[in-house]
Amino acid sequence: MTVMKGFHLKELTNRHEVFEFMKPHHHPLLDTSHNILLYLEGVSVSFDGFKAIDDLNLYIKEGELRCIIGPNGAGKTTMMDIITGKTRPDSGEVWLGSNINLLEMSEADIANAGVGRKFQKPTVIGCLTVWQNLELAMAGPRSVWATFRAKLNGEQKDKIESVLALTQLHNHAALLAGSLSHGQKQWLEIGMLLMQSPKLLLVDEPVAGMTHQEMDRTAELLNSLAGQHSVVVVEHDMDFVRSIASQVTVLHQGQVLAEGSMDDIQAHPQVKQVYLGE
């Protein structure tokens, strides 16, 4: 059969022509001329009378790596839910750059605009190889059948190779993702986000359950991403936070309690009281 749903078979094998969405791109309205990629201003949201986020103001610079810490219930997950469109705030504004109002967009549109989120538990596809997981992530929301019957061009192969090298999974490309260690699965999922060329990465507790060696490698990986990407890391491990963050934000009761270097944060009397247990 030479024709399928309007496509010639030859065209179907030229993925870069058929699947235009696979080409890396940033939202045409994205404006970071003020060096701020993410704005949260006056954001509040309540659940059954409980204020999970209370007049939150947060600004993430372009290319920075920011760590967000805080006790359980401080609003860290809710904040990420709001940024990604999963939760709508009761009030406030959330902007990507100066021109993109995230509160007017769907979750899918926010992702397409350049916001990627990695949850705490890896969601790689264990029955596919590492390479196939990266390939499928690049393909976007299309069927697995269509993805693996299409032909990668040289640029797309190069992108997968570069992500494999960055995540130190180049020697595991042909292995099933399910056979990877916990840390390697976390790196693969970060790699899958990178296949979509996000401007902003939201990373939730990336080192939970990792060995010390895996934690060190994760620190190297996240530090290598800063600059080209803005990276927001929510984490509880203070040693890990110290190893990666030049700027730390402490959330408490849905508000910013303190911001600064890790030394500043650890010396902050209110942080000691509400978070460090002193």
N, C-alpha and C positions, 0 to 999 in steps of 0.2 A: 504494500500500500504506500503510495507516494504522497498522499495528502492526509493530514489529520487535524480536524478542527481548524481548518483555515491555514495551517502551516505546512509548507513543504518539508519533507524529511530532512533535506539538506539544511534548511534553515533551522530546524529543531536541533541540529547538532552544533550550530554556531551559537553557543550560549550567550556570548557577549552581544550578539545582534538581537536575539529573541528576548533575553532577560535584561533589559536596560537597567532595571533596579539594582543589578549586581555591581554596577560600576560605583566605586567609592565617590561619594559626593557629600557636600554640606548644604544645609538649607540656604537658599539664595538670599533670604532676608537676614541671615545671621550677621550681627554687627557687634564686634568686640573691640571697637576703637577706643573704648574707655578702659580696656584691659580687664573688664569684669565679664565672665561667661555666664554666671548664674546669680540671679537676684531673688531673694525671698524677703518681702517687706510686709510687716504687719499681719503675718499669716496666723490664723487661729482656726481650730477645729475642735468640736466637742462630740463625744460619743455618750449618749444616755446621761447627759449632764456633767460628764467628766471632761475637762479641758486637756486633751492630749497635746495640743500645740496652742500656745498662748502668746499672741503678738510677737511671733518669731521674726527676727531680722538676721539674714545671713547672706554673705556675699563671697562668691568663689571666683578667684582671679583666673584668667586664662593661663593654662599650663601649670597650675599649682597642684601640689599634693596636700590635701587637707585631711586631718584625722578628726573624727567626731567621736567623743566619748561621753559617758554619762551613765548613771545608775539605771537599772531596769525601770521602765515606765517613764523615762525622761523625754520620750518622743522621737527617738532616733528613727525607728522603723516607719512611724507615721510621717515623718518628714520626707523620707524617701518615697513613700507611697504618694505623697502630694506632688513631688517633683515629677514622678513618672505617670501621673494621671490616674492612679488606682483609687486615690481618695481625693475628693473635692473639698477644699477648705470652706469654712463658713464666711471668712473674710480674708482680705489681703491680696497680694499680687505675687506672681511667680513668673519670671522672665528668663529666657535663654538669650543672652546678649541684650541689646537695647530694643530689639524690634519684634521678638517672638514671644507672644503671650501664651505660656504653656497651659493656662487655665481655660483657654478657648479650644484646646486640642484634645483629641482622643489619645488613648495609650499608644496605639499604633503610630499615629502621626508624631507623637513626642519621640518615640524610638527612631522614626525616620528622620526627624530633625537633628538627631545626633546625640541622644541620651541613651546610654546603655546601663543596664543594671545586672549585677551578679548577686544572686541570693546566697545565703550561708551554705545551704546544701547543694552540691553540684548536681546539675541536671543534664549531664552528658548522656548520649545514647550509647549504652554499653555494648549493644550488639553490632555497632558500626565501628570501623577503624578510626583512629585519631584523625587521619587525613579526611575521611568521609564526614566526620563531625564538623571539621573546619569548612569543608566544601558545602555542606548543607547549610551551615550558618551564613555563608556568603550568599547562598541562593535566595534566602528570604522565604516568605510564606508560599512555597510551592510544593507540589507533591514530591515524595522521594523518588518515585518512578521517573518523573520529568527531569529531576536533578541529575540522576546518575546515567541518563541516556543522552545528556547534553555533553558537549565537548568543551573543556576549559581552553581558553586562549593562553598565550605565554604570560601575559601580565597577571592573570588570575593565578596561574601556577606559581609564579614568582611571589605573589602575595601570601599564598599558603606556606611556601617554603620560608619566607621571612618570619611569619608568625611561629612556625615550628622552631626556628632558630631562637627567636626571642624567648619563647617559653621553655626552651631546652627539651623539646619533645621530638627533635629531628630524627633521633635514633629509634623512635617509637611510632613513627607515622603509620606503619602497616599493622600495628597491634590493635586488638579490640580495646575500645575505651574502657570496657568493664574490667579489664585486667590491670589497669593502671593503679598505682597507689593513691591514697586519698589526696595527697598533695598534688600529684600529677593531674588528677581529675580537676582540681581547683585551677591549675594553670591552663588546662585545656579549655575550661569554661571561660576564663579570661581571654584566651586566644580566640574563642568563638565570638566573643563580643568585639574583639579587635577586627575581625573579618568584616564587620559592618561599619568600620571607620568612625566610631563615635567621637564627638568632641568632649563629652563628659561621661566618665565612668563612675557609677555608684557601686561600691564593693562592700558587701556585708560580711563582717567577721571572717576574713579570708584565711586566717591561720588556726581556726578552731579545730582541734584534733590532729594538728600537724606535729611531726618531729621537729627538733631544734634545727636540723639541717634543712628541712623543708621550709621552715619559717625564714631562715636566712636567705634561701633562694627566692621566696616570695617577696621579701623586702627588696632584693635586687631587681626583681621583675617590676614591681610597682614604682620603684624609683626610676627605672629606665623609661617608664611610660610618661612620667611628668615632663612637661615641656611641650610635647606634641599633643598631649591630652591633658585635660583637667581631671584629677582623680580624687574622689571623696571616699574615704575609708572609715567605716564604722567598726570599731574594734574594742575589746575589753582587755586584751593583753598589753599591759603598760610597757613592758620591755620591747615588744614589737612596735608599739606606737613611737617610742623614743627612737627606734632604729630607722624610722622612715619619715617622721613628720618634722617640718620646720615650723608649722603652724597647727595648733590644736584648738578645737572648739569644744567646750564642755556644755552639754545641755542638761537642764534640770527643770522639771515641771513644765516642759514645753517651751522653755525660754533659754537664751544664751546666758549662762552663768559667768563664763570667763572665756577669753581667747588670748593666745600668745604662744610662746615657746613651751616645750615640755617642762623646762626648769621653772618658768613663770607659773605654769599650771600647778605644778607640785608644791609650789610655795604659797599658793593662793589660799588664804584662811577659809573661805567659804567652800572651796573645792575639797579641802581636807575634811571639812565637817560633813558635807553631804555625799561625797563620793569615795574618798579614801578612808572614811571611817575613823577619823581622828577627832 
